[in-house]
Amino acid sequence: MTPEDIAARLGEPFGSFPQVLADWAAVQPGKVALRDEQGEVTWGELDDRIERIAARMLETGLERGQSVAILGTSTIPYALVFLAAVRAGGVAAPLTTSASAEQLAGMAADSGARHLFIDRAKLTELGDGFMPDLERIVLDEDLDGWMAPAGTRAAPFDPAESDPFNIIYSSGTTGIPKGIVHSHLMRWRQFTGTAQAFRSTGQDVISLASTPLYSNTTMIAFLPPLLAGGTVRIMGKFDTKRWLAHAQADRTNVTMLVPVQYQRLMDEPSFDDFDLSGLVAKYCTSAPFSAELKREVLRRMPGSLVEIYSMTEGGVVCLLQAHEFPDKLHTVGRPAPGSELKVLDDEDRPVPPGTPGNLIGRSGTMMSGYKNQPGKTREGYWTDPESGETWQRMGDIGRIDEDGFVELVGRAKDMIISGGFNIYPSDLEAVLETDPRVAEAAVVGMDSRKWGETPVGFVRLIPGTPEAAVQSILTETNGKLGKTQRLAALLTIDEMPRSHIGKLLKTDLRERAAAELTID
């Protein structure tokens, strides 16, 4: 088998992701596959360790379609476990490190995992009593000794199209966060085309993945480069100077960054001291990407810039080749081939061209559903009454211009995106309202140079509660929230602004927050 043979298989309608990795290992065993701050592994070592970890997972009871929970900072061991779970016929279930202990326990239980791979720092933070019923393997201490002996191969696994590949958990503070299930077919469709595009440049793919491996955003810098037989550097924590140093030293040619990371790079005083001439393709997703920032990135960073608009759940995929359409930087591009988009009013009726409305989309990359939550799955869909086709509600308000480009004008449900992570105000409001001193709460997003957006809360206090209590309420509330969800500020209000039909006017709250606060 040759590299060309493997690359040709990426054009097939469906195939085995684990088998493609094994084939690359066979033809290029000495090439570097993964790098992190501690070292690197070759493709031959990658294959050996994936097989040994997968074999041990099966020996210790992993069943086909069962989740494997992973929790900690992104490293080579973390990546190996993710890939081994898929190789064994299990489901990679990376958990959000910023979530609270209660949230994490809920996610692990919801996933149905019997194994928890966790790094020492996170286990120390959560305590040795965290999830004692699971088989816990400390990634940076136990993994090498835990995996099966050298040379062991796991039992064959031939994935079916509907087999689950991974679960990505959404944010949430009340109840169990939604687990978004992706199938092998979805991931194959989603990433083989990207891998082919990477290879079409004629260069070896060298990727820099600087967002966490528990985030769906990171997958484009992780999975397609491996499908293309490339090399992936995994960063545990983003730092502008380290990112620049890695990109220069590795001659990185592919990367994915969220808008906040692009902003921090543009703000880095030493940015122009680094040689980034290796860059061929840069991607961005997960949060609003201003036209001004896109323009600056295009001017100062080499290579193409592609913005991706979609959801972890799937639906429409829009692409903006920013380097090709400098007059469309205020948009998120046009639906990609195979994607469809509709704009509906609040009664689910199509709106005239150019009119803002609720976006719905469909494509070949739709989630299988929310784990254990069929009701929530149905809520997220819209069924065409004429054709019976299923579409995903995108949660955004937008319009389509005369050239077919999509402009976002607002977000349904006022979701906040901070540092590339989704924050749902209703979750934070529910936590605030558990405080006995709070009669009513509302949370809005404010612009933040550091995070893109950050949540700010308003509370109407129970009569007789002193104004000075607001600081205590803020501190106690933030102690119950995940790190990415914490409120930047909390303001008191005598009466929540409402419309004549009783709808909370969050626009008014945002204006008041902007007038009273300065957020970095």
GUMIMAR-589701 format. One line per 4 residues: number of its first residue (from 1); their letters; for each residue x, y, z negated of C-alpha. Coordinates in Angstrom, 3 decimals. Layout:
BEGIN
NUM	a	X:Y:Z  ...
This chain:
BEGIN
1	mtpe	0.000:0.000:0.000  1.233:3.494:0.868  0.340:6.944:-0.508  -1.577:7.519:2.716
5	diaa	-3.659:4.397:2.091  -4.568:5.590:-1.399  -5.359:9.107:-0.190  -7.590:7.711:2.555
9	rlge	-9.718:5.893:-0.034  -10.566:9.238:-1.610  -12.753:9.882:1.429  -14.956:6.869:0.703
13	pfgs	-18.483:7.428:-0.701  -17.571:5.688:-3.973  -14.600:4.030:-5.573  -12.894:3.151:-8.830
17	fpqv	-11.098:6.002:-10.560  -9.032:3.593:-12.732  -8.003:1.594:-9.659  -6.794:4.723:-7.857
21	ladw	-4.561:5.542:-10.843  -3.205:1.989:-10.910  -2.439:2.161:-7.205  -0.532:5.443:-7.571
25	aavq	1.481:3.878:-10.385  2.404:0.978:-8.129  3.755:3.174:-5.309  5.476:5.857:-7.428
29	pgkv	6.329:4.373:-10.844  9.210:6.759:-11.527  7.387:10.002:-10.751  6.257:12.152:-13.719
33	alrd	2.505:11.871:-14.308  1.930:13.842:-17.533  3.875:16.447:-19.491  3.207:18.148:-22.810
37	eqge	5.245:20.016:-25.437  6.703:16.750:-26.761  7.802:15.136:-23.521  6.575:13.383:-20.404
41	vtwg	5.496:9.996:-19.067  6.040:8.570:-15.613  3.319:6.992:-13.518  4.649:3.559:-14.401
45	eldd	4.506:4.377:-18.113  1.063:5.932:-17.674  -0.289:2.720:-16.162  1.328:0.517:-18.831
49	rier	-0.041:2.567:-21.717  -3.522:2.948:-20.252  -3.713:-0.829:-19.816  -2.417:-1.556:-23.321
53	iaar	-4.774:0.936:-24.997  -7.732:-0.315:-22.949  -6.902:-3.918:-23.823  -6.766:-3.110:-27.523
57	mlet	-10.064:-1.198:-27.326  -11.699:-4.303:-25.873  -10.051:-6.590:-28.445  -11.473:-4.440:-31.242
61	gler	-15.039:-4.553:-29.974  -15.502:-1.895:-27.310  -18.416:-2.835:-25.076  -19.140:-1.728:-21.536
65	gqsv	-20.780:1.688:-21.577  -19.831:2.347:-25.226  -18.288:5.663:-26.191  -14.788:6.279:-27.492
69	ailg	-14.611:9.445:-29.631  -11.474:11.597:-29.299  -10.735:14.571:-31.543  -7.687:16.790:-31.736
73	tsti	-5.337:19.062:-29.859  -4.777:18.215:-26.181  -1.625:16.086:-25.781  -0.371:13.161:-23.715
77	pyal	-1.727:10.625:-26.267  -5.132:12.339:-26.087  -5.094:12.105:-22.273  -4.031:8.456:-22.397
81	vfla	-6.954:7.540:-24.648  -9.398:9.434:-22.403  -8.181:7.539:-19.338  -7.973:4.211:-21.191
85	avra	-11.574:4.492:-22.376  -12.698:4.817:-18.759  -10.365:1.984:-17.670  -11.822:-0.355:-20.293
89	ggva	-15.361:0.269:-19.044  -16.126:2.545:-21.974  -17.053:6.217:-22.025  -14.651:9.011:-22.933
93	aplt	-16.318:11.202:-25.576  -13.999:14.133:-26.368  -15.295:16.143:-29.340  -15.030:19.893:-29.780
97	tsas	-12.267:20.741:-32.257  -13.913:24.039:-33.234  -17.103:22.342:-34.435  -17.916:21.944:-38.128
101	aeql	-17.454:18.619:-39.905  -21.225:18.125:-39.928  -21.445:18.775:-36.197  -18.560:16.418:-35.458
105	agma	-20.083:13.624:-37.512  -23.362:14.148:-35.652  -21.664:13.991:-32.259  -19.682:10.864:-33.122
109	adsg	-22.802:9.121:-34.416  -24.880:10.230:-31.441  -22.262:8.962:-28.999  -22.435:5.453:-30.454
113	arhl	-18.646:5.241:-30.756  -16.975:2.579:-32.883  -13.483:4.061:-32.368  -12.325:7.535:-33.374
117	fidr	-8.938:8.692:-32.076  -7.959:11.752:-34.095  -4.727:13.653:-34.600  -3.175:14.118:-38.038
121	aklt	-3.783:17.875:-38.218  -7.518:17.467:-37.604  -7.848:14.543:-40.010  -6.056:16.546:-42.706
125	elgd	-8.435:19.442:-42.103  -11.534:17.237:-42.282  -10.281:14.984:-45.072  -9.609:11.260:-45.247
129	gfmp	-13.294:10.659:-45.961  -14.342:11.827:-42.494  -16.253:9.127:-40.576  -14.825:6.191:-42.583
133	dler	-17.159:3.702:-40.880  -15.372:4.130:-37.540  -12.071:2.519:-36.683  -9.782:5.554:-36.919
137	ivld	-6.530:5.702:-35.019  -4.272:8.695:-35.652  -3.123:9.764:-32.203  0.268:11.152:-33.167
141	edld	1.121:8.441:-35.682  -0.665:5.154:-34.979  -1.269:4.904:-31.238  2.024:3.315:-30.175
145	gwma	1.746:0.599:-32.810  -1.990:0.134:-32.317  -2.020:-0.542:-28.571  -1.565:-4.073:-27.252
149	pagt	1.970:-5.406:-26.634  3.976:-4.218:-23.634  2.876:-5.792:-20.365  -0.675:-6.539:-21.538
153	raap	-3.351:-5.890:-18.910  -6.961:-5.157:-19.821  -9.770:-7.299:-18.461  -10.900:-6.201:-14.978
157	fdpa	-13.516:-3.461:-14.786  -15.351:-2.724:-11.556  -17.460:0.403:-12.172  -20.982:0.690:-10.870
161	esdp	-22.160:4.054:-9.601  -24.455:4.540:-12.600  -21.913:3.534:-15.263  -21.231:6.448:-17.633
165	fnii	-17.760:7.969:-17.249  -17.737:10.524:-20.060  -19.897:12.554:-22.445  -19.306:16.278:-22.873
169	yssg	-20.993:17.757:-25.942  -22.531:21.207:-25.764  -22.209:23.698:-28.597  -24.803:23.784:-31.339
173	ttgi	-25.151:24.338:-35.059  -28.556:22.854:-35.852  -29.389:19.206:-35.298  -27.229:17.204:-32.917
177	pkgi	-25.536:19.057:-30.047  -26.578:17.749:-26.640  -24.315:15.102:-25.147  -24.101:15.581:-21.381
181	vhsh	-23.513:12.235:-19.670  -21.606:12.069:-16.375  -21.597:8.913:-14.284  -18.728:7.369:-12.332
185	lmrw	-20.492:8.360:-9.109  -20.814:11.992:-10.207  -17.144:12.244:-11.129  -16.082:10.495:-7.907
189	rqft	-18.142:12.887:-5.785  -17.049:15.856:-7.834  -13.308:15.358:-7.759  -12.228:13.248:-4.768
193	gtaq	-12.848:16.114:-2.367  -10.800:18.437:-4.567  -7.994:15.872:-4.720  -8.004:15.640:-0.932
197	afrs	-7.832:19.437:-0.675  -4.846:19.472:-3.031  -3.035:16.886:-0.904  -3.837:18.730:2.333
201	tgqd	-1.277:21.406:1.416  1.503:18.884:2.034  2.957:19.515:-1.418  3.109:17.282:-4.480
205	visl	0.372:18.477:-6.823  1.733:20.090:-9.996  -1.085:21.174:-12.291  -1.108:23.230:-15.479
209	astp	-4.096:22.419:-17.729  -4.303:25.044:-20.454  -7.895:24.682:-21.654  -8.883:21.858:-24.059
213	lysn	-9.515:18.359:-22.771  -12.865:18.333:-24.564  -14.065:21.037:-22.173  -15.613:20.197:-18.811
217	ttmi	-13.750:23.237:-17.455  -10.420:21.451:-17.896  -11.371:18.458:-15.803  -10.528:20.145:-12.475
221	aflp	-6.940:20.672:-13.637  -6.744:17.132:-15.049  -8.661:14.547:-13.017  -8.281:15.656:-9.350
225	plla	-4.488:16.144:-9.650  -4.228:12.578:-10.962  -6.466:11.270:-8.186  -4.048:13.023:-5.811
229	ggtv	-1.070:11.278:-7.398  0.250:14.514:-8.875  1.704:15.730:-12.155  -0.306:17.403:-14.925
233	rimg	1.125:19.494:-17.738  -1.178:19.601:-20.762  -1.024:22.635:-23.044  -2.247:22.164:-26.586
237	kfdt	-2.914:25.844:-27.240  -2.910:28.657:-24.738  -0.175:31.240:-25.114  0.596:33.720:-22.357
241	krwl	4.389:33.531:-22.498  4.456:29.750:-22.749  1.978:29.474:-19.876  4.140:31.743:-17.730
245	ahaq	7.301:29.874:-18.675  5.732:26.507:-17.824  4.335:27.761:-14.521  7.752:29.088:-13.561
249	adrt	9.780:26.054:-14.693  7.404:23.419:-13.280  6.707:25.322:-10.065  3.008:24.911:-10.866
253	nvtm	0.838:25.056:-7.761  -2.637:24.312:-9.185  -4.288:25.707:-12.302  -7.651:26.412:-13.901
257	lvpv	-8.109:29.368:-16.232  -11.174:30.966:-17.797  -11.601:34.754:-17.401  -10.301:35.527:-20.882
261	qyqr	-7.051:33.734:-20.052  -6.667:35.674:-16.817  -7.246:38.873:-18.783  -4.597:37.958:-21.350
265	lmde	-2.101:37.151:-18.614  -2.770:40.488:-16.944  -2.246:42.196:-20.315  1.032:40.361:-21.043
269	psfd	3.832:42.995:-20.960  6.367:40.501:-19.582  4.069:39.095:-16.873  6.071:40.517:-13.980
273	dfdl	9.303:38.979:-15.301  8.167:35.480:-14.304  8.315:33.788:-10.915  4.878:32.357:-10.072
277	sglv	5.540:31.916:-6.378  4.747:28.207:-6.587  1.040:28.895:-7.122  -1.133:27.714:-4.249
281	akyc	-4.600:27.403:-5.806  -6.071:29.104:-8.875  -9.559:28.340:-10.175  -11.872:30.028:-12.635
285	tsap	-15.185:29.051:-14.210  -17.184:28.969:-17.484  -17.791:32.693:-18.053  -18.556:35.969:-16.272
289	fsae	-15.539:36.988:-14.171  -15.634:40.705:-13.460  -14.912:42.046:-9.985  -12.242:44.316:-11.472
293	lkre	-10.403:41.418:-13.066  -10.650:39.295:-9.905  -9.184:42.187:-7.960  -6.243:42.507:-10.353
297	vlrr	-5.563:38.757:-10.321  -5.574:38.740:-6.525  -3.120:41.616:-6.475  -0.690:40.259:-9.047
301	mpgs	-0.821:36.441:-8.790  0.047:34.497:-5.622  -2.141:31.816:-4.068  -5.860:31.486:-3.491
305	lvei	-8.432:32.343:-6.169  -11.618:30.290:-6.278  -14.436:30.983:-8.717  -16.731:28.041:-9.452
309	ysmt	-20.273:28.603:-10.649  -22.187:25.614:-11.985  -23.140:23.928:-15.255  -21.708:21.000:-17.150
313	eggv	-25.128:19.446:-16.534  -24.679:19.853:-12.779  -27.129:21.511:-10.435  -25.953:23.873:-7.745
317	vcll	-22.224:24.458:-7.256  -21.349:27.890:-5.898  -17.844:28.749:-4.723  -16.328:32.170:-4.197
321	qahe	-13.070:32.183:-2.258  -12.164:35.546:-3.702  -9.065:35.865:-1.505  -11.247:35.579:1.614
325	fpdk	-14.164:37.795:0.572  -12.788:40.902:-1.175  -16.117:42.678:-0.659  -18.011:39.952:-2.565
329	lhtv	-16.102:39.953:-5.829  -19.262:40.978:-7.708  -20.821:37.620:-6.763  -20.135:33.962:-7.618
333	grpa	-20.040:32.975:-3.972  -22.282:30.727:-1.914  -23.588:27.197:-2.525  -20.928:24.629:-1.675
337	pgse	-21.625:22.008:1.011  -24.126:19.539:-0.415  -25.518:22.036:-2.920  -28.915:23.700:-2.751
341	lkvl	-30.219:26.754:-4.598  -33.659:28.252:-5.184  -34.741:31.402:-7.006  -38.044:31.185:-8.890
345	dded	-40.138:33.601:-10.924  -41.300:32.869:-14.473  -44.219:30.890:-13.046  -41.843:28.678:-11.018
349	rpvp	-42.840:30.258:-7.719  -40.235:31.177:-5.061  -39.335:34.869:-4.963  -38.603:36.950:-1.828
353	pgtp	-34.969:37.162:-0.650  -32.934:39.657:-2.670  -35.328:39.531:-5.641  -33.899:38.454:-9.015
357	gnli	-35.290:35.288:-10.534  -34.481:32.082:-12.358  -31.863:30.000:-10.573  -32.404:26.288:-10.013
361	grsg	-30.078:23.994:-8.105  -29.379:20.470:-6.992  -26.401:18.604:-5.571  -24.709:15.238:-5.621
365	tmms	-23.086:16.129:-8.937  -25.984:16.047:-11.387  -25.707:14.729:-14.933  -27.294:11.402:-15.823
369	gykn	-29.055:13.170:-18.682  -28.560:14.170:-22.302  -27.481:11.282:-24.513  -30.427:10.041:-26.615
373	qpgk	-32.504:13.139:-25.767  -34.907:12.330:-22.904  -37.178:15.223:-23.888  -34.358:17.754:-23.614
377	treg	-33.341:16.170:-20.315  -36.828:16.686:-18.891  -36.909:20.284:-20.137  -33.786:21.051:-18.137
381	ywtd	-35.290:19.870:-14.861  -37.729:21.393:-12.377  -39.624:19.040:-10.085  -40.692:20.316:-6.689
385	pesg	-44.485:19.790:-6.609  -44.411:19.140:-2.870  -41.395:16.882:-2.387  -40.999:15.462:-5.892
389	etwq	-37.288:16.342:-5.800  -35.552:17.047:-9.120  -33.675:20.319:-9.589  -31.583:21.547:-12.524
393	rmgd	-32.572:24.769:-14.256  -29.348:26.786:-14.284  -30.336:29.043:-17.175  -29.299:32.173:-15.290
397	igri	-31.112:34.997:-13.567  -29.743:35.931:-10.179  -30.446:36.964:-6.629  -29.152:35.954:-3.208
401	dedg	-27.925:38.689:-0.886  -28.342:38.875:2.878  -25.125:36.880:3.417  -26.148:34.056:1.085
405	fvel	-23.884:35.114:-1.797  -25.269:34.732:-5.302  -25.162:37.643:-7.728  -25.839:36.927:-11.400
409	vgra	-27.837:39.651:-13.116  -28.557:38.105:-16.495  -28.840:34.911:-18.478  -31.980:33.169:-19.495
413	kdmi	-32.124:32.619:-23.248  -29.347:35.203:-23.686  -26.598:32.634:-23.943  -23.231:34.078:-25.014
417	isgg	-19.994:32.873:-23.384  -17.008:33.516:-25.619  -13.542:32.417:-24.519  -15.155:30.154:-21.932
421	fniy	-17.406:28.383:-24.454  -21.203:28.568:-24.538  -22.771:29.988:-27.688  -26.526:29.812:-28.091
425	psdl	-27.877:32.713:-30.180  -30.824:30.662:-31.433  -28.421:28.262:-33.162  -26.674:31.101:-35.006
429	eavl	-29.997:32.746:-35.852  -31.219:29.500:-37.401  -28.167:29.355:-39.673  -28.569:33.003:-40.711
433	etdp	-32.196:32.399:-41.575  -31.330:29.570:-43.959  -29.894:32.255:-46.271  -32.593:33.086:-48.875
437	rvae	-31.740:36.791:-48.587  -32.582:36.926:-44.874  -36.141:37.463:-43.685  -35.349:37.498:-39.978
441	aavv	-32.233:37.275:-37.808  -31.187:37.942:-34.233  -27.866:37.420:-32.455  -26.644:39.114:-29.276
445	gmds	-23.419:39.107:-27.296  -21.107:42.107:-27.104  -18.362:42.650:-24.555  -14.934:41.752:-25.914
449	rkwg	-11.603:42.203:-24.170  -10.148:39.353:-26.199  -12.965:36.811:-25.772  -15.030:38.102:-22.861
453	etpv	-18.033:38.187:-25.177  -18.461:37.741:-28.901  -21.595:37.209:-31.049  -22.942:39.968:-33.292
457	gfvr	-25.827:39.442:-35.690  -28.703:41.541:-36.997  -30.639:40.677:-40.143  -33.770:42.034:-41.766
461	lipg	-33.223:41.485:-45.464  -35.772:40.255:-47.984  -37.138:43.308:-49.852  -35.047:44.039:-52.911
465	tpea	-31.848:42.583:-51.454  -29.011:45.121:-51.749  -27.389:46.309:-48.526  -24.030:45.235:-49.903
469	avqs	-25.120:41.593:-49.630  -24.586:41.649:-45.868  -20.851:40.913:-46.189  -21.542:37.876:-48.341
473	ilte	-24.157:36.663:-45.854  -21.666:37.056:-42.995  -18.926:35.161:-44.831  -21.201:32.289:-45.857
477	tngk	-22.753:32.012:-42.400  -19.399:31.915:-40.629  -18.317:29.175:-43.008  -21.109:27.002:-41.595
481	lgkt	-20.323:27.687:-37.941  -17.761:26.287:-35.543  -14.732:28.493:-34.914  -15.891:29.641:-31.478
485	qrla	-19.351:30.519:-32.795  -18.496:32.808:-35.684  -20.079:36.240:-35.827  -17.786:39.194:-35.239
489	allt	-20.077:41.470:-37.248  -23.418:41.522:-39.035  -25.683:44.558:-39.159  -28.862:45.181:-41.117
493	idem	-32.041:46.442:-39.496  -35.330:47.588:-40.990  -37.486:46.188:-38.195  -36.641:44.087:-35.164
497	prsh	-37.485:45.835:-31.869  -40.308:44.072:-30.063  -42.454:44.564:-26.982  -46.187:45.046:-27.096
501	igkl	-46.641:41.283:-26.787  -44.196:40.581:-29.627  -41.137:39.642:-27.551  -37.844:40.449:-29.251
505	lktd	-36.024:43.138:-27.258  -32.430:41.985:-27.360  -31.413:44.690:-24.902  -32.229:47.243:-27.608
509	lrer	-30.125:45.307:-30.096  -27.173:45.201:-27.734  -27.392:48.958:-27.233  -27.481:49.525:-30.978
513	aaae	-24.532:47.189:-31.535  -22.534:48.978:-28.845  -23.284:52.324:-30.493  -22.309:51.193:-33.989
517	ltid	-19.437:48.796:-33.415  -16.071:48.610:-31.686  -15.082:45.059:-30.766  -11.638:44.073:-29.462
